[in-house]
Amino acid sequence: MTRTVWRRARQRRRWAVEGAAVLACLVVLISYLGTRSGPEPDDGQAGPGSLHAGAARSPGLPAADGRTGEAGPATPGLRPRQRPPSPDPTPSVSTPAPPPPKPGSTALSVSRGEMPAAVDLTAVGTRDWVHWGEHGSRSTNRKRSGSGEIIDGGGAGSRVGWDGNQEYVRWSDGAPERSTNGSSNGVYTCGAGNGFSLAIAGSGEPRTVQLYGGIWMARGRLEARLSTGGPASTARLEDPYTSQSAQFTIRFTVPKGARLLLKWTVEKVFTSHCGNVGLQAVTVR
């Protein structure tokens, strides 16, 4: 009887110990779960790099609150690192071509560039060309069967022929001299205010004129204007110490019967010994 009572007492103590252990485990588990369900450090706890409690987060791009990532802005319904579909490309809009010039319209521009070492007048002057000074101050050669659009209007001062141009011209369709492989000849005139007057007949179509000229110890001024009126366009070439050549490009449009008027004159001289402007050739295409 005594052993039975003793055995039952030991069994009750074991149950009590096991129950206490289970209870302790439950307390630890509940405490742990309560800690995990609390606020994260980044959800209101002040800390390095976090917002202060009560501060509102920016609702826009991730970079707006100091964080960046290659996934881009968050989009509802997308899995992590999945990008939203790209928008349709914007249709390209090409710049419309300028309208063709109206019949009877006018246009004029002048620019200056370096003259090539050799110029083929036949190739450049597809409509017409003229060369001066091949055999002296009164000598001219023209394009054989050319349009005749280039008109020599003379000019102030006396023309002098010379053969010392730095650049050469050649042609294969000339008259009276049919061809030449390379000519350095031209004409010049000295003194401020003197020079050359030329005219190019209009046809209503855009035309391009090349004037090949130079200066020696002078400032040359090319003035281009239209016989129909309007402002003049000008270009200059200057060298106080020696000679220099240039290619002047004149683009114009005038109605048939009107003209482009050119004046290539000495604007200023830098020597008392014949500061001058020179002229080799003019082409039209």
C-alpha positions in Angstrom: 0.0 0.0 0.0 2.8 2.3 0.8 4.6 1.6 -2.5 1.5 2.3 -4.4 1.0 5.6 -2.8 4.6 6.5 -3.4 4.4 5.5 -7.1 1.4 7.7 -7.6 3.0 10.7 -5.9 6.1 10.4 -8.2 3.8 10.2 -11.3 2.0 13.4 -10.3 5.3 15.2 -9.7 6.5 14.1 -13.3 3.2 15.4 -14.8 3.6 18.7 -12.9 7.2 19.1 -14.2 6.2 18.3 -17.8 3.2 20.7 -17.6 5.5 23.4 -16.3 7.9 22.8 -19.2 5.1 22.9 -21.7 3.8 26.1 -20.2 7.2 27.7 -20.3 7.6 26.8 -24.0 4.2 28.3 -24.7 5.2 31.5 -22.9 8.5 31.8 -24.9 6.7 31.1 -28.2 4.0 33.8 -27.5 6.6 36.2 -26.4 8.6 35.6 -29.6 5.6 36.0 -31.8 4.7 39.2 -30.1 8.2 40.6 -30.8 8.0 39.7 -34.5 4.6 41.4 -35.0 6.0 44.7 -33.6 7.2 47.6 -35.8 10.3 47.1 -37.9 13.2 49.5 -37.4 12.5 51.1 -40.8 8.8 51.6 -40.0 9.1 54.4 -37.6 12.1 53.8 -35.4 14.8 56.5 -35.8 18.1 55.1 -37.0 20.8 55.6 -39.6 19.3 56.2 -43.0 15.7 55.8 -41.7 12.8 58.3 -41.5 11.9 59.9 -38.2 8.6 58.7 -36.7 5.7 60.5 -38.3 7.6 61.5 -41.4 5.7 60.7 -44.7 7.4 58.6 -47.3 7.6 59.9 -50.9 5.0 58.1 -53.1 7.0 58.4 -56.4 10.1 56.8 -57.8 12.3 54.8 -55.5 15.0 57.4 -55.9 12.7 59.9 -54.4 13.4 58.6 -50.8 17.1 58.0 -51.3 17.0 54.4 -52.7 17.7 53.4 -56.3 17.4 50.1 -58.1 17.4 48.8 -61.6 13.8 47.5 -61.3 12.4 50.9 -61.9 9.2 52.4 -60.2 6.9 50.0 -58.5 3.8 48.9 -60.5 0.9 47.1 -58.8 0.4 43.6 -60.0 3.9 42.9 -61.1 6.2 40.3 -59.6 9.5 41.5 -58.0 12.0 42.8 -60.7 9.4 42.5 -63.4 9.3 45.6 -65.5 6.1 47.2 -66.9 5.7 46.9 -70.7 7.4 49.5 -72.7 5.1 52.2 -74.2 4.6 52.3 -77.9 7.4 54.4 -79.6 6.4 57.9 -80.5 6.0 58.1 -84.3 8.9 60.0 -85.8 8.0 63.3 -87.5 10.2 64.2 -90.5 10.9 67.8 -91.3 8.9 68.8 -94.3 11.0 69.8 -97.4 11.0 73.5 -98.1 8.5 74.4 -100.8 9.9 75.0 -104.3 10.3 78.7 -105.1 7.2 80.3 -106.6 7.4 81.6 -110.2 8.6 85.1 -110.1 10.2 84.8 -106.6 13.7 86.1 -105.8 16.6 84.9 -103.6 20.2 85.9 -103.1 23.1 84.8 -100.9 26.9 85.3 -101.0 29.7 83.2 -99.3 33.5 83.1 -99.6 35.7 80.1 -99.5 39.3 79.0 -100.4 39.9 78.7 -104.1 41.0 75.2 -105.2 44.6 74.9 -106.6 43.1 73.9 -109.9 39.6 74.7 -111.3 38.1 72.9 -114.3 35.8 75.6 -115.8 34.2 73.1 -118.1 33.0 71.0 -115.2 32.0 73.8 -112.9 30.4 76.1 -115.5 27.9 73.7 -116.9 25.7 76.6 -118.3 28.3 79.3 -119.0 31.8 80.5 -118.0 34.2 83.3 -118.9 38.0 83.6 -118.4 40.0 86.8 -118.6 43.6 87.7 -119.5 44.8 84.6 -121.3 46.6 86.9 -123.9 46.6 90.3 -122.2 44.2 92.7 -120.6 41.7 92.6 -123.5 41.6 88.8 -123.9 38.6 86.7 -123.0 37.6 83.1 -123.5 34.0 81.9 -123.2 32.3 78.5 -123.0 31.6 77.3 -126.6 27.8 77.0 -127.1 27.3 78.4 -123.5 24.1 80.2 -122.4 25.7 83.6 -122.7 24.3 84.5 -119.3 27.6 86.2 -118.1 27.8 89.8 -119.1 31.0 91.9 -118.7 29.9 95.4 -117.8 33.4 96.9 -117.6 34.2 98.8 -114.4 36.2 101.7 -113.1 40.0 101.7 -113.5 42.3 100.3 -116.2 42.7 96.5 -116.6 46.1 95.0 -116.6 46.9 91.4 -117.7 49.2 89.2 -115.7 50.3 85.6 -115.4 51.2 85.2 -111.7 48.0 83.8 -110.1 48.7 81.2 -107.5 45.9 78.9 -108.7 45.3 77.5 -112.2 42.2 77.2 -114.4 41.7 74.8 -117.3 38.9 74.2 -119.9 38.1 71.9 -122.8 35.1 73.6 -124.4 36.2 77.2 -124.9 36.2 79.8 -127.7 38.2 81.2 -129.3 40.8 79.1 -127.5 39.3 75.6 -127.4 41.3 74.2 -124.4 44.2 74.7 -122.0 45.7 72.3 -119.4 46.4 75.1 -116.9 46.4 78.8 -117.0 47.6 81.2 -114.2 46.6 84.3 -116.2 44.1 86.9 -115.2 43.5 90.7 -115.0 43.6 93.2 -112.2 42.9 96.9 -111.6 44.6 99.2 -109.0 43.3 101.8 -106.6 40.5 102.3 -104.1 37.1 102.4 -105.8 38.3 100.7 -109.0 37.3 97.2 -110.1 35.0 95.1 -112.2 31.2 95.2 -113.0 29.5 92.0 -114.1 25.9 90.8 -114.6 24.3 87.4 -114.8 21.0 87.0 -116.7 18.2 85.4 -114.7 15.8 82.7 -115.9 13.4 82.2 -113.0 15.4 79.1 -111.9 17.9 78.9 -109.0 21.4 79.5 -110.3 24.9 79.2 -108.7 27.7 81.6 -109.7 31.4 81.0 -108.8 33.7 84.1 -109.0 37.4 83.3 -108.8 39.3 86.5 -107.8 42.1 87.8 -105.6 43.7 90.8 -104.0 47.2 92.2 -103.5 47.9 94.4 -100.5 44.3 95.6 -100.5 40.8 94.8 -99.2 38.4 93.7 -101.9 34.7 94.0 -101.6 32.2 91.8 -103.6 28.7 93.3 -103.7 25.8 91.3 -105.2 22.3 92.7 -105.7 19.3 91.9 -107.9 18.0 94.2 -110.6 14.5 93.7 -109.2 15.6 95.5 -106.0 16.1 94.5 -102.4 19.2 94.6 -100.1 22.6 93.8 -101.3 24.8 90.9 -100.1 28.5 91.5 -99.6 31.7 89.5 -99.0 35.3 90.8 -98.4 38.8 89.5 -98.9 41.8 91.3 -97.3 45.5 90.9 -97.0 47.7 94.0 -96.1 51.0 92.3 -96.9 50.8 90.0 -99.9 48.4 88.4 -102.4 45.5 86.1 -101.7 42.8 84.3 -103.8 39.3 83.2 -103.0 36.2 81.5 -104.5 33.0 83.5 -104.0 29.8 81.6 -104.3 26.6 83.5 -105.2 23.2 81.7 -105.2 20.3 83.6 -106.7 16.9 83.4 -108.3 15.3 86.1 -110.4 12.6 86.1 -113.0 13.5 85.9 -116.7 14.6 89.3 -117.9 16.0 90.3 -114.5 19.7 90.2 -113.6 22.2 89.5 -110.8 24.5 92.5 -110.6 28.1 92.0 -109.3 30.7 94.6 -108.3 34.2 93.4 -107.4 36.1 96.5 -106.3 39.1 97.8 -104.2 37.7 99.0 -100.9 41.0 99.9 -99.3 44.7 99.8 -100.3 47.6 99.1 -97.9 50.4 100.4 -100.3 50.9 103.3 -102.7 52.2 100.8 -105.3 49.0 99.6 -106.9 47.0 97.8 -104.2 44.5 95.9 -106.4 41.8 93.4 -107.0 42.2 90.6 -109.6 39.8 88.5 -111.6 40.4 85.1 -113.3 37.1 83.6 -114.2 33.3 83.4 -113.5 31.1 80.3 -113.9 27.4 79.6 -113.9 25.5 76.4 -113.3 
